[in-house]
Amino acid sequence: MTTANITRATLQDGLASERLFFLVMATVIAATVIFGFTVNAARTHWTFFSLPWHVHLHAVVFSSWIMLYVVQNWLIVRGSVARHRQLGMTGAGIAAVMVVLGIVTTVMAIEEHRVPPFFPPGVFLVLDVAGVIGFGVITAWAIALRRQAAWHKRLMLCGTILVMPPALGRILPMPLLGAFGPLAVFASMAVFVIAGMIYDLRLRGRIHPAYYWGGGVLVVTNGLVGPLGFSPPVLRLAERLTA
């Protein structure tokens, strides 16, 4: 009986620790995003009202996802599972809007000649579109597996990591990195996935398969940037958009 109680207590401690880990990861991601856009605002000369309406909408929707991701993990740490599931429906709706809005905003940025100077238009198009589609795929899968907590929480983490490039691109010295800029962004995102893998190894003794799938999507979406970004069809599309 004592052994059973000890085992049960150990499992509960492990679960509590794991839940806290995901809250910490969510908080770090949110802090990174806030820091990235704060730095960008401080070193640029645009005013809030000078930005197009769709940029404001993009900022509100994507920020809502990041904040909701933190709240959802906080609710799990508190044990408010029912509230977590209720808000999950809202999150699913936000995620769907993000995919559409992410693609539309990227296309409009190219049309309005607002692509960062260190990104060729084709690379910018593929990087953003592939990233948001990857986010949509991983997040939809996480929602489908919402009753399998181990898969759900790890896929949600990987999906959220996939929408970090805009913030990371504002933190990293992209003009100095040149052609290595996309690789630096990829490496920065990979750090978050690797952190999850390391935590799994320490807590469970093995890496959960969700990280291989999430990390795989991260590798594929970023691996497509170079080949597709400079491919003739994408270059022609980018040229038409900028005409």
CORSULUR-V996445 format. One line per field, one symbol per residue. ss: DSSP state (H for helix, E for strand, C for the rest). phi: phi as a letter, one per 30 degrees, with the letter a starting at -180 (. if undefined). A space follows every 50 residues. Layout:
ss->???
phi->???
//
This chain:
ss->CHHHHHHHHHHHHHHHHHHHHHHHHHHHHHHHHHHHHHHHHHHCCCCHHH CCHHHHHHHHHHHHHHHHHHHHHHHHHHCCHHHHHHHHHHHHHHHHHHHH HHHHHHHHHHHCCCCCCCCCHHHHHHHHHHHHHHHHHHHHHHHHCCCCHH HHHHHHHHHHHCCCHHHHHHHCCHHHHHHHHHHHHHHHHHHHHHHHHHHH HHHHCCCCHHHHHHHHHHHHHHHHHHHHHCCHHHHHHHHHHHC
phi->.dddddddddddddddddddedddddddddddddddddddddcccdcedd dddddddeddddddddddddddddddddiddddedddedddddddddedd dddddddddddchcdeddcdedddddeddddddeedddddddddcddced deddddddddedcdeedddccddeeddhddeedddeddddedddedddde dddciacdeeddddddddddddddededdcdeddddddddddd
//
